[in-house]
Structure formats: structure tokens, C-alpha cells
């Protein structure tokens, strides 16, 4: 396959290629960011096109083409290459498989390097990447994570939101909470960390006794279990259902996550959360003793 010819083509001479591996999603944030970048800096990477019936079909760079159309650009840099339908599909597969996604920690390091070098302030950097300065500051706080937390973030074991909350805590808190968060659902882990942050700031332990009540489950999970007859039979036997009324009550408990097995799992999670609270209080007391000893 030849390297093709580089030319600036008029936007009206371009058209969409009928072979598209990924559709263009104009409602996404990434699309808006790309459009803003092209508006400010132009198209840096040329589009790959092939000639068909006097026009040029966009093989690679459909998002850039749509952005150029939205911005009403007159000309677009393109690489013109002769390709069959099979070659078009192969090029698109290779382009998507070779796309390297920057992990959060590497991205933060690069932002911090720009700021440390004095090239930009936080406000200037935020303007450059089309973000709010507070968003940049929250992201830069990931530099305060412990090494274990950074590794977990890079491996997508924890979310960026949870990482930002963990970064507000001392390092020994972070590693302890990281271990316990692996045993909790993501929402409960985030709430536990936020509660720890609040406790550390106020220096007070607040009571968080919450009654274990019903949970509205997602339809998909209910439907999948509904199709599994063995699971339904096991659930009925667990609840000791004999009459139709027993079956109806057992069904409602199952839908609302109030059946015996689910309740036992939720109680176990609550106990783990209470143990986490106790350990957090112990760590906070030790830290206060150390501060007092240093003060003397």
C-alpha cells in the first residue's frame, strides 16, 4: 500500500465513507473538546481519504471531518490513497487497536511538569485544555496519592473520583482505606472515604447508623435471574415458601434485596464498614497523640 499524496482538499469535495468502524458521537465531551481544539489550532493530523466518483471518502478521521464541517472550514489537510474496501476496513481496525490511551497518573504528571517548568499557570493550562481551573486542581491532587493508590488508579481498580478523595488524606490513611475499599461496592467505598475526610477535618466522629432497607434493583439483573429457573427454585426453598402467598412474599423480598441471603451479605458489608470506622478512629487518635508529643 502506497503512502499516498498529501493535499489540502475543499470541504465540499469530502464525504463520509460507507465503511465506518466507529460512529461519530457528537453529543460526547470528547467531541466538543476536539472541535474546540481544531477551532483554536486547526487540524494537525491530516485525514486519510480515498477517491470515489469524483469525491473523496474519509477513511480515517471522521471526527475531525465532522468538526471541520461544524466549524465551516474551507480546506482540510488530507492524505489521498488508493484503497479497496478490504484495505479500508483493515486500516480502520489498525488505527483503533493502536490508539494509546493515557492513564490518569501519566496525564497528571505531564500537567504538573508543564506547571513546574513555569510554562503555564493553572488558569492558563485550564484554558488551553478547555477545562475549569478547579477541575485541573482536583486532577493535580492525584500527585498526593501513595504509590499503591497510584498503581490501583492506573489499573482501573479504583475510579479517578475515589483517587481524588483519597488524595485528601495522609498516606497511611490512603493505603489502609485502599485495602478495605476492595471489599466494598464502589459507591460505599467512595462514601467511606468522604466520611473519613470529613472526620479528619472536623476531628469528630459522627454516628452513621443507617437502617438496612429495601434496594430498587436494575431491571437487567432481575431479568437475568428471572430467566434462571434454578436460582428461583433455590430462592423459594431458602425462604421456606409453601403456599402461593409465601411465593409472592419471597418474590417481593428477592426484588427488593430483602431476602435472607442478600440481607446477610449486606449485614456483612455493614460490619466491614464499621470495622473501617473503628480503624479510622484509631489512626486518627494515634495521629493526634503524635501531634501532641511533637508539640511538647
C-alpha positions in Angstrom: 0.0 0.0 0.0 1.4 3.4 -1.0 1.9 6.3 1.4 -0.4 8.5 -0.6 -0.4 12.1 -1.6 -0.7 15.0 0.9 -3.1 17.8 -0.3 -5.4 20.4 1.1 -8.9 19.5 -0.2 -12.0 21.6 -0.2 -14.5 20.5 2.5 -17.2 20.2 -0.2 -15.1 17.6 -2.0 -15.2 15.3 1.0 -17.9 12.9 2.0 -18.5 10.2 4.6 -17.2 6.7 3.9 -19.9 4.0 3.9 -17.4 1.8 5.8 -17.1 3.1 9.4 -15.8 1.0 12.3 -16.8 3.6 14.9 -19.7 6.0 14.6 -19.2 9.7 15.3 -20.9 10.7 18.6 -21.3 14.5 18.6 -23.0 14.5 22.0 -19.9 13.4 23.8 -17.5 15.7 25.8 -14.5 14.3 23.8 -16.1 15.5 20.5 -16.7 19.0 21.9 -13.1 19.2 23.2 -11.8 18.0 19.7 -13.9 20.7 18.0 -12.6 23.4 20.3 -9.0 22.3 19.7 -9.5 22.4 15.9 -11.1 25.8 16.2 -8.1 27.1 18.1 -5.2 25.3 16.5 -6.6 23.8 13.2 -6.3 20.2 12.1 -2.8 19.0 13.0 -3.1 15.4 11.8 -4.3 15.0 8.1 -7.3 12.9 7.3 -6.9 9.7 5.3 -9.2 9.7 2.2 -9.8 7.7 -1.0 -11.2 8.9 -4.3 -14.6 7.6 -5.3 -16.8 9.0 -8.1 -15.1 12.4 -8.3 -15.2 12.9 -4.5 -13.1 11.8 -1.6 -14.4 9.4 1.1 -13.0 9.9 4.6 -11.4 6.6 5.7 -9.8 7.7 8.9 -10.5 11.0 10.7 -14.3 11.1 10.7 -14.4 13.0 14.0 -12.0 15.6 12.5 -14.1 15.8 9.4 -17.4 16.4 11.3 -15.7 19.0 13.4 -14.4 20.8 10.3 -17.9 20.7 8.9 -19.4 22.2 12.0 -16.8 24.9 12.1 -17.3 25.6 8.4 -13.7 25.2 7.4 -12.9 25.8 3.8 -10.0 23.4 3.3 -8.8 20.3 5.2 -5.3 18.6 5.0 -5.7 15.1 3.6 -3.6 12.1 2.6 -5.1 10.6 -0.6 -4.5 6.9 -1.0 -6.0 4.2 -3.3 -7.7 1.6 -1.2 -10.1 -1.3 -1.7 -13.0 -1.9 0.8 -11.0 -4.6 2.5 -8.0 -2.3 2.9 -10.2 0.5 4.3 -11.6 -1.9 7.0 -8.1 -3.1 7.8 -6.7 0.4 8.2 -9.6 1.4 10.5 -9.1 -1.7 12.6 -5.4 -1.0 13.0 -6.0 2.7 13.8 -8.4 1.8 16.6 -6.3 -1.0 18.0 -3.1 1.1 18.1 -4.8 4.0 19.8 -2.8 4.6 23.1 -4.9 5.8 26.0 -3.0 7.9 28.6 -3.6 6.7 32.1 -4.7 9.3 34.7 -1.4 9.4 36.6 0.8 9.9 33.5 -1.6 12.7 32.3 -1.3 14.4 35.7 2.5 14.1 35.7 2.5 15.8 32.3 0.3 18.6 33.5 2.4 19.1 36.6 5.6 19.2 34.6 4.2 22.0 32.5 3.3 24.0 35.6 6.6 23.3 37.4 8.5 24.4 34.3 6.7 27.8 34.5 5.3 27.4 31.0 1.7 27.9 32.2 -0.3 28.7 35.3 -3.1 26.5 36.4 -5.6 29.0 34.9 -3.7 29.2 31.6 -3.5 25.4 31.4 -7.2 25.1 32.1 -8.0 27.5 29.3 -5.7 25.6 27.0 -7.3 22.2 27.6 -10.8 23.8 27.8 -11.4 22.9 31.4 -12.3 24.8 34.6 -9.3 25.6 36.9 -10.9 23.8 39.7 -11.1 20.6 37.6 -7.3 20.9 36.9 -6.6 21.4 40.6 -8.6 18.4 41.6 -6.8 16.3 38.9 -3.4 17.6 40.1 -4.2 16.4 43.6 -3.7 12.9 42.4 0.1 13.6 42.8 -0.5 13.3 46.5 -1.6 9.7 46.3 0.5 6.9 47.7 2.3 4.6 45.3 -0.2 1.8 45.9 -3.1 4.1 45.2 -1.4 5.4 42.0 -0.9 1.8 40.8 -4.5 0.9 41.6 -5.7 4.0 39.7 -3.6 3.1 36.6 -5.0 -0.4 36.6 -8.6 1.0 36.8 -9.1 -0.8 40.2 -10.3 2.5 41.6 -12.0 5.4 39.9 -10.5 8.8 39.4 -13.1 10.3 41.7 -12.1 7.9 44.5 -8.5 8.7 43.9 -9.1 12.5 44.3 -10.9 11.8 47.6 -8.1 9.6 48.8 -5.5 12.2 47.9 -7.1 14.5 50.6 -5.9 12.1 53.3 -2.5 11.3 54.8 -0.6 8.4 53.1 -1.1 5.9 55.9 -4.8 6.5 55.7 -4.8 6.0 52.0 -3.2 2.5 52.0 -5.5 1.3 54.8 -8.6 2.6 53.0 -7.4 1.1 49.7 -7.3 -2.4 51.3 -10.8 -2.0 52.7 -12.3 -0.5 49.6 -11.6 -3.7 47.7 -14.2 -5.4 49.9 -16.9 -2.8 49.4 -19.0 -1.7 46.4 -17.7 1.4 44.6 -20.5 3.7 46.0 -19.9 2.5 49.6 -16.1 2.9 49.2 -16.5 6.5 48.0 -18.8 7.3 50.8 -16.5 5.8 53.4 -13.5 7.8 52.1 -15.5 11.0 52.0 -16.7 10.3 55.6 -13.0 9.9 56.6 -12.2 13.2 55.0 -15.0 14.9 56.9 -13.9 13.3 60.2 -10.3 14.3 59.7 -11.3 17.9 59.0 -13.8 18.2 61.9 -11.9 16.0 64.3 -15.1 14.4 65.4 -16.6 11.0 64.9 -20.1 11.2 63.7 -22.7 8.5 64.1 -23.8 6.9 60.8 -26.1 4.2 61.8 -28.3 3.6 58.8 -31.1 1.1 58.8 -30.8 -1.6 56.1 -33.8 -1.1 54.0 -35.0 -2.2 50.5 -33.0 -1.5 47.4 -34.5 -1.0 43.9 -32.6 -3.3 41.6 -31.8 -2.7 38.0 -34.2 -4.4 35.6 -31.4 -6.2 33.7 -30.1 -8.0 36.8 -33.7 -9.0 37.8 -34.5 -10.2 34.3 -31.3 -12.3 34.1 -32.0 -14.0 37.4 -35.7 -14.4 36.4 -34.6 -16.4 33.4 -32.6 -18.8 35.6 -35.2 -21.2 37.0 -32.7 -22.9 39.2 -32.0 -19.7 41.0 -35.7 -19.1 41.5 -36.2 -22.5 42.9 -33.3 -22.1 45.3 -34.6 -18.8 46.5 -38.1 -20.2 47.2 -36.6 -23.1 49.2 -34.3 -20.7 51.1 -37.4 -18.6 52.1 -39.4 -21.7 53.0 -42.2 -20.9 50.5 -45.0 -23.4 50.6 -48.2 -21.6 49.5 -48.7 -19.1 46.7 -48.7 -16.3 49.3 -45.3 -17.4 50.5 -44.1 -17.4 47.0 -45.4 -13.9 46.5 -43.7 -12.6 49.6 -40.4 -14.4 48.7 -40.6 -12.8 45.2 -41.0 -9.3 46.7 -38.1 -9.8 49.1 -35.9 -11.0 46.2 -36.9 -8.0 44.0 -36.1 -5.5 46.9 -32.9 -7.3 48.0 -34.6 -8.2 51.3 -34.2 -12.0 51.1 -32.2 -13.8 53.7 -29.0 -14.3 51.7 -28.9 -10.8 50.3 -29.6 -9.4 53.8 -26.7 -11.5 55.2 -24.4 -10.1 52.6 -25.5 -6.5 53.3 -25.0 -7.0 57.0 -21.5 -8.4 56.4 -20.7 -5.3 54.3 -22.0 -3.1 57.1 -19.8 -4.8 59.6 -16.8 -4.3 57.4 -17.7 -0.6 57.2 -18.0 -0.5 61.0 -14.6 -2.1 61.3 -13.3 0.5 58.9 -14.7 3.3 61.0 -13.1 1.8 64.1 -9.7 1.6 62.4 -10.1 5.1 61.1 -10.8 6.4 64.6 -7.8 4.5 65.9 -5.5 6.0 63.3 -6.8 9.5 64.0 -6.2 9.1 67.7 -2.7 8.0 67.1 -2.1 11.0 64.8 -3.4 13.3 67.5 -1.1 11.8 70.1 1.9 12.2 67.8 1.0 15.9 67.2 0.7 16.5 70.9 4.1 14.8 71.6 5.7 16.9 68.8 4.1 20.0 70.3 5.8 19.3 73.6 
